[in-house]
Amino acid sequence: MSTTRKILARSWFRGRGGRRFALEFALIIGVKLILLTVLWVLVIRPQPRADTSPAAIEQHFSVQEQSEALR
């Protein structure tokens, strides 16, 4: 009975293979986070944002009304 308890008490994760798995898993997650950050900085961040100020919206709609009135 005591050998069964020793076998069940020792976790695979606490062994050499488990530590290696945890290290590789952490490295993979770290590399993915770095790549996603670089992708965001290079591709998404430089995109121009639309002007959503009230004056710009008013001008946008007034131009459409004027072009419809000319038809």
Order of alpha helices (4+ residues) and beta strands (2+ residues): alpha-alpha-alpha
